[in-house]
Amino acid sequence: MTGALQGITILDVSRVLAGPFCTMILADLGAEVIKVESTAAKDDTRAWGPPFAGGESAYYLCANRNKRAITLNLKSGKGKEVFKKLAAGADVVVQNFKTGTLDKLGLGYDVLRERNPRIILASITGFGLSGPYKDEPGYDYIVQAMSGLMSITGDQQSGPLKVGVAIADVLTGLYTAIGILAALHERDRSGEGQQIDISLFDSQISALVNVASNYLVSGSIPQRLGNQHPNIVPYQVFPTLDREMVVAVGNDKQFEKFAAALGLPELAADEKFATNPSRLTHKEELLEIICQAMRTRPASEWQQRFKEAGIPNGPINDLEAVFADPQVHAREMVREMAHPTAGTIRLVGSPLKLSRTPVDMRRHPPLYGEHTEEILSEMGYSRQEIEAMKQEKAI
């Protein structure tokens, strides 16, 4: 069996998270990904630790498996020549330099397209290739603030909060992967490549989904609701006798079953609580009743009751509990790989489950420049030429 993207070659000139996360997804699906790093500076995330494993940061390891690595000096003539030659035989280039940097290096889309009309150039920036912010640097934290995400995260007491992971980077990586797959599909019809312009800012605004739609429809600025939902009640964290848990009641029929499981079936018959709009109107009164009831029993008992009633619910796990969960192991969401300096490393598995072309963990996250000579040799460069490039600091 082979990966779904076998035969697709991607040059990954990105660093940190959004770009590398995108290319790792495509590499997991079978694409050949060559990670290009500067001879002057490694991917920043290689130093983002502790923790480290065999000299590599856990942060770097999370987004770079299934790739080979090469170092190039893109400011040198020979380094540019190698990059152009690589791009001539590639399908996709993914880059996240500041707007205009690739053009200044003489490696922009028009230059790459001259040698390879089928090339797809995916550019990831903070704010996009157009607009008044196009030259501003993009950082996930800043984008979480500017996109409105932090204004709805947290509660009135906490003030604005960021999400616990670099969610704008992750979403941008996903959107970029989708754009690349669409461009590859379109190329099968037209025979031509194209440019893809993806920004963290656009991606995070898109991911505001129903909250953004609520504002656009009503004109009302949403407030921080903590663990509550702006449109559904009850749908939040609840206290129990021993610890907190989450309950998500998605419709009126579920609420009827939920009320019965609480031992309060009369709630579902009360016109103040019978429908979701009425529950929203009388939210505070209803939540006080539910919280009082749920404090009478331990979380495990409520979980069993709600499971039997078909009410979505779950514990609030820390990561130790997550990675001990039998469902996580059944879904192979932890994978072990051999690593040349760290021995055996554990990585988060892929959520993509394809029946005929499954994701394959072929390569460990590469060491800095680990495959430089191997790749250059495959390109036809001789041992003498490679040594000369080293002397010129082109690689």
C-alpha positions as CSV (number, residue, x, y, z in Angstrom):
1,M,0.0,0.0,0.0
2,T,1.2,3.5,-0.8
3,G,0.2,6.9,0.6
4,A,-2.6,8.9,-1.1
5,L,-0.2,11.7,-2.1
6,Q,2.7,9.4,-3.3
7,G,4.4,11.0,-6.2
8,I,3.8,14.6,-5.0
9,T,7.0,16.5,-4.0
10,I,6.8,19.5,-1.6
11,L,9.5,22.0,-0.8
12,D,8.9,23.2,2.8
13,V,10.7,26.6,3.2
14,S,8.6,27.3,6.3
15,R,9.4,27.3,10.0
16,V,7.8,27.4,13.4
17,L,4.3,25.8,13.3
18,A,1.7,26.8,10.6
19,G,3.8,25.8,7.6
20,P,5.5,22.7,9.1
21,F,2.2,21.5,10.5
22,C,0.7,21.8,7.0
23,T,3.5,20.0,5.3
24,M,3.6,17.2,7.9
25,I,-0.1,16.5,7.2
26,L,0.8,16.2,3.5
27,A,3.8,14.1,4.3
28,D,1.7,11.8,6.5
29,L,-0.5,11.3,3.4
30,G,2.5,10.1,1.4
31,A,4.0,13.3,-0.2
32,E,7.8,13.6,-0.4
33,V,8.6,16.7,1.7
34,I,12.0,18.3,1.7
35,K,12.4,20.7,4.6
36,V,14.7,23.6,3.6
37,E,16.4,25.4,6.4
38,S,18.8,28.3,6.2
39,T,22.6,27.7,6.7
40,A,22.5,30.8,9.0
41,A,19.6,29.8,11.2
42,K,17.7,26.7,12.1
43,D,13.9,26.4,12.4
44,D,13.2,28.5,15.5
45,T,11.3,25.7,17.2
46,R,14.4,23.5,17.4
47,A,15.4,25.7,20.4
48,W,12.0,26.0,21.9
49,G,12.4,24.0,25.0
50,P,12.8,22.2,27.4
51,P,11.7,19.5,27.1
52,F,14.2,18.1,24.7
53,A,14.8,14.6,23.4
54,G,18.2,13.7,22.0
55,G,18.9,17.5,21.5
56,E,15.6,18.1,19.6
57,S,12.9,20.1,21.2
58,A,9.5,18.5,21.8
59,Y,8.0,21.5,20.0
60,Y,10.0,20.8,16.8
61,L,9.2,17.1,16.9
62,C,5.5,17.7,16.9
63,A,5.3,19.1,13.4
64,N,8.2,17.6,11.3
65,R,8.0,13.9,10.9
66,N,8.0,12.2,7.5
67,K,10.3,14.8,6.0
68,R,13.9,15.0,4.8
69,A,16.0,18.0,5.6
70,I,18.4,20.1,3.6
71,T,20.3,23.3,4.4
72,L,20.6,26.0,1.8
73,N,21.9,29.6,1.7
74,L,19.2,31.3,-0.3
75,K,21.3,34.5,-0.5
76,S,24.1,32.7,-2.4
77,G,24.1,32.1,-6.1
78,K,24.7,28.4,-5.8
79,G,22.1,28.0,-3.0
80,K,19.5,29.7,-5.3
81,E,20.5,27.5,-8.1
82,V,19.9,24.4,-6.0
83,F,16.6,25.7,-4.8
84,K,15.4,26.5,-8.4
85,K,16.4,23.1,-9.5
86,L,14.5,21.5,-6.6
87,A,11.5,23.6,-7.4
88,A,11.6,22.7,-11.1
89,G,11.0,19.1,-10.1
90,A,8.6,19.8,-7.3
91,D,4.8,20.1,-7.2
92,V,4.4,22.6,-4.3
93,V,6.5,25.1,-2.4
94,V,5.3,26.2,1.0
95,Q,6.9,29.3,2.5
96,N,6.2,31.7,5.4
97,F,8.7,34.4,4.9
98,K,7.5,38.0,5.5
99,T,5.6,39.4,2.5
100,G,7.9,40.0,-0.5
101,T,10.9,38.2,0.9
102,L,10.9,35.4,-1.6
103,D,10.6,37.9,-4.5
104,K,13.6,39.9,-3.1
105,L,15.6,36.7,-3.1
106,G,14.8,36.2,-6.8
107,L,12.8,33.1,-6.0
108,G,9.2,34.4,-6.3
109,Y,6.3,32.7,-8.1
110,D,7.0,34.2,-11.5
111,V,10.6,33.0,-11.4
112,L,9.6,29.5,-10.2
113,R,6.9,29.3,-12.8
114,E,9.3,30.0,-15.7
115,R,11.0,26.7,-15.0
116,N,7.9,24.8,-13.8
117,P,4.5,26.1,-15.0
118,R,2.8,23.4,-12.8
119,I,4.3,24.7,-9.6
120,I,2.0,25.6,-6.7
121,L,3.3,28.3,-4.3
122,A,1.6,28.4,-1.0
123,S,2.5,31.5,1.0
124,I,1.6,31.7,4.7
125,T,1.8,35.1,6.3
126,G,0.3,36.9,9.4
127,F,-2.1,39.1,7.5
128,G,-2.0,38.1,3.8
129,L,-0.3,39.4,0.7
130,S,-2.6,42.4,0.4
131,G,-4.2,45.0,2.6
132,P,-2.7,47.6,5.0
133,Y,-1.2,45.0,7.4
134,K,0.5,42.9,4.7
135,D,4.0,43.8,5.9
136,E,3.3,43.2,9.5
137,P,4.9,40.1,11.1
138,G,2.4,37.4,12.1
139,Y,2.4,35.7,15.5
140,D,-0.3,33.4,16.7
141,Y,-0.8,35.3,20.0
142,I,-1.2,38.6,18.3
143,V,-3.7,37.1,15.8
144,Q,-5.7,35.5,18.6
145,A,-6.0,39.0,20.1
146,M,-6.7,41.0,16.9
147,S,-9.1,38.4,15.4
148,G,-11.5,38.7,18.3
149,L,-10.8,35.2,19.6
150,M,-9.5,36.4,23.0
151,S,-12.5,38.7,23.4
152,I,-14.7,35.7,23.7
153,T,-12.3,33.4,25.5
154,G,-12.4,33.3,29.3
155,D,-15.1,34.8,31.5
156,Q,-15.9,38.2,33.0
157,Q,-13.6,37.6,36.0
158,S,-10.6,36.2,34.0
159,G,-10.5,38.9,31.4
160,P,-9.5,37.9,27.8
161,L,-7.5,34.7,27.5
162,K,-5.7,33.0,24.6
163,V,-6.4,29.4,23.7
164,G,-4.0,26.9,25.3
165,V,-2.4,26.0,22.0
166,A,-1.3,28.1,19.0
167,I,-4.7,27.6,17.5
168,A,-4.4,30.3,14.7
169,D,-1.2,28.5,13.5
170,V,-2.9,25.1,13.6
171,L,-6.0,26.4,11.7
172,T,-3.8,28.1,9.1
173,G,-1.8,24.9,8.6
174,L,-5.1,23.1,8.0
175,Y,-6.5,25.7,5.6
176,T,-3.2,25.7,3.7
177,A,-3.3,21.9,3.3
178,I,-6.8,22.2,2.0
179,G,-5.8,24.9,-0.5
180,I,-2.9,22.8,-1.7
181,L,-5.1,19.8,-2.3
182,A,-7.6,21.9,-4.2
183,A,-4.9,23.4,-6.4
184,L,-3.4,20.0,-7.1
185,H,-6.9,18.7,-8.1
186,E,-7.5,21.8,-10.4
187,R,-4.0,21.4,-11.9
188,D,-5.1,17.9,-13.2
189,R,-7.6,19.7,-15.3
190,S,-5.7,22.9,-16.4
191,G,-2.1,21.7,-16.3
192,E,-1.1,24.9,-14.5
193,G,-0.1,25.8,-11.0
194,Q,-1.1,28.8,-9.1
195,Q,-0.4,30.9,-6.0
196,I,-2.1,30.3,-2.7
197,D,-2.3,33.2,-0.2
198,I,-3.2,32.1,3.4
199,S,-3.0,34.3,6.5
200,L,-3.3,33.6,10.1
201,F,-5.6,36.5,10.5
202,D,-8.1,35.4,7.9
203,S,-8.0,31.8,9.1
204,Q,-8.7,32.7,12.7
205,I,-11.6,35.0,11.7
206,S,-13.1,32.2,9.6
207,A,-12.9,29.9,12.6
208,L,-15.1,32.2,14.7
209,V,-17.9,30.5,12.9
210,N,-21.2,30.8,14.8
211,V,-19.9,33.5,17.1
212,A,-19.0,35.7,14.1
213,S,-22.3,34.9,12.5
214,N,-24.2,35.8,15.6
215,Y,-22.6,39.3,15.5
216,L,-23.1,39.8,11.8
217,V,-26.8,38.9,12.1
218,S,-27.6,40.7,15.4
219,G,-25.0,43.5,15.6
220,S,-24.6,42.5,19.3
221,I,-20.9,42.2,20.5
222,P,-20.5,38.8,22.1
223,Q,-19.3,38.6,25.7
224,R,-16.9,36.2,27.4
225,L,-19.0,33.3,28.6
226,G,-16.3,31.1,30.0
227,N,-17.4,27.5,29.6
228,Q,-20.9,28.3,28.6
229,H,-22.3,28.4,25.1
230,P,-23.8,31.5,23.5
231,N,-26.7,29.6,21.8
232,I,-27.3,26.4,23.7
233,V,-28.4,25.7,27.3
234,P,-27.3,23.6,29.2
235,Y,-24.0,23.2,27.5
236,Q,-21.1,23.8,29.9
237,V,-19.0,22.6,32.8
238,F,-20.9,21.6,35.9
239,P,-19.7,20.9,39.5
240,T,-20.4,17.5,41.0
241,L,-19.8,16.1,44.5
242,D,-16.1,15.4,43.8
243,R,-15.0,17.2,40.5
244,E,-16.2,19.1,37.5
245,M,-17.4,17.6,34.3
246,V,-18.9,18.7,31.0
247,V,-22.5,18.2,29.9
248,A,-23.7,19.1,26.3
249,V,-27.4,19.0,25.8
250,G,-27.9,19.8,22.1
251,N,-31.7,19.7,21.6
252,D,-35.1,19.7,23.4
253,K,-35.5,15.9,23.3
254,Q,-32.1,15.5,25.0
255,F,-33.1,18.1,27.6
256,E,-36.1,16.0,28.5
257,K,-33.9,12.9,29.0
258,F,-31.3,15.1,30.9
259,A,-34.0,16.4,33.3
260,A,-35.2,12.8,34.0
261,A,-31.6,11.6,34.6
262,L,-31.2,14.5,37.1
263,G,-34.4,13.3,38.9
264,L,-36.1,16.5,37.9
265,P,-38.4,15.5,35.0
266,E,-40.7,18.5,35.7
267,L,-38.1,20.8,34.3
268,A,-38.8,19.6,30.8
269,A,-42.5,20.3,31.2
270,D,-42.0,23.9,32.5
271,E,-42.6,26.4,29.7
272,K,-39.6,28.4,30.9
273,F,-37.3,25.5,30.1
274,A,-39.1,23.4,27.5
275,T,-37.4,24.8,24.4
276,N,-33.8,26.0,23.8
277,P,-34.8,29.6,23.2
278,S,-36.8,29.7,26.5
279,R,-33.9,28.0,28.3
280,L,-31.6,30.8,27.0
281,T,-34.1,33.4,28.3
282,H,-34.2,31.9,31.7
283,K,-30.6,30.6,31.7
284,E,-29.5,31.8,35.2
285,E,-32.6,30.3,36.9
286,L,-32.1,27.0,35.2
287,L,-28.4,26.7,35.8
288,E,-28.8,27.3,39.5
289,I,-31.3,24.4,39.7
290,I,-29.0,22.1,37.6
291,C,-25.9,23.0,39.6
292,Q,-27.6,22.3,42.9
293,A,-28.7,18.9,41.7
294,M,-25.4,17.9,40.3
295,R,-23.5,18.7,43.5
296,T,-25.3,15.8,45.2
297,R,-23.5,13.0,43.4
298,P,-20.0,12.2,42.2
299,A,-19.0,12.7,38.6
300,S,-18.6,9.0,37.9
301,E,-22.3,8.4,38.8
302,W,-23.5,11.3,36.7
303,Q,-21.4,10.1,33.8
304,Q,-23.0,6.6,34.0
305,R,-26.5,8.1,34.3
306,F,-26.1,10.4,31.4
307,K,-24.5,7.7,29.2
308,E,-27.5,5.4,29.8
309,A,-29.8,8.3,28.9
310,G,-27.9,9.2,25.8
311,I,-26.7,12.6,27.0
312,P,-23.3,13.8,25.7
313,N,-20.9,14.2,28.6
314,G,-17.3,13.8,29.6
315,P,-14.6,14.2,32.2
316,I,-12.2,17.1,32.1
317,N,-8.9,15.1,31.5
318,D,-5.4,16.2,32.0
319,L,-2.9,14.9,29.4
320,E,-1.9,12.0,31.6
321,A,-5.5,10.8,31.5
322,V,-5.8,11.6,27.8
323,F,-2.8,9.4,26.8
324,A,-3.9,6.6,29.2
325,D,-7.3,6.5,27.6
326,P,-8.1,3.2,25.8
327,Q,-9.8,5.1,23.0
328,V,-6.6,7.0,22.3
329,H,-4.7,3.7,22.0
330,A,-7.4,2.0,20.0
331,R,-7.2,4.9,17.5
332,E,-3.4,4.8,17.4
333,M,-3.2,8.5,18.5
334,V,0.2,7.8,20.1
335,R,2.9,6.5,17.8
336,E,6.5,5.4,18.6
337,M,9.4,6.1,16.2
338,A,13.1,5.4,16.2
339,H,15.2,8.5,16.3
340,P,19.0,8.7,15.7
341,T,19.8,10.8,18.8
342,A,16.8,10.3,21.1
343,G,16.3,6.5,20.8
344,T,12.6,6.0,20.7
345,I,10.3,9.0,20.7
346,R,6.5,9.1,21.1
347,L,4.5,11.4,18.8
348,V,0.8,12.2,18.5
349,G,-0.7,10.1,15.7
350,S,-2.6,11.3,12.7
351,P,-6.4,11.7,12.9
352,L,-6.6,10.8,9.1
353,K,-7.8,7.2,8.7
354,L,-7.8,6.2,5.1
355,S,-8.8,2.6,4.3
356,R,-6.7,1.8,1.3
357,T,-3.9,4.3,1.7
358,P,-3.3,4.7,5.4
359,V,-1.0,7.2,7.0
360,D,2.5,5.8,7.4
361,M,5.1,7.0,9.9
362,R,8.1,6.6,7.5
363,R,10.7,9.1,8.8
364,H,11.6,10.6,12.1
365,P,11.6,14.4,12.3
366,P,14.9,15.1,10.6
367,L,18.0,16.5,12.2
368,Y,19.2,19.8,11.0
369,G,20.5,19.3,7.4
370,E,20.4,15.6,7.9
371,H,19.8,14.7,4.2
372,T,21.6,17.6,2.5
373,E,24.2,15.4,0.8
374,E,21.8,12.6,0.0
375,I,19.3,15.0,-1.7
376,L,22.1,16.8,-3.7
377,S,23.4,13.5,-4.9
378,E,20.0,12.5,-6.1
379,M,19.9,15.7,-8.0
380,G,23.0,14.7,-9.9
381,Y,25.6,16.8,-8.1
382,S,29.0,15.1,-7.7
383,R,31.0,14.7,-4.5
384,Q,33.3,17.4,-5.7
385,E,30.5,19.8,-6.4
386,I,28.9,19.2,-3.0
387,E,32.3,19.8,-1.3
388,A,32.7,23.0,-3.3
389,M,29.2,24.2,-2.1
390,K,30.2,23.5,1.4
391,Q,33.3,25.6,1.0
392,E,31.2,28.4,-0.5
393,K,28.8,28.1,2.4
394,A,26.0,27.6,-0.1
395,I,24.8,24.5,1.9
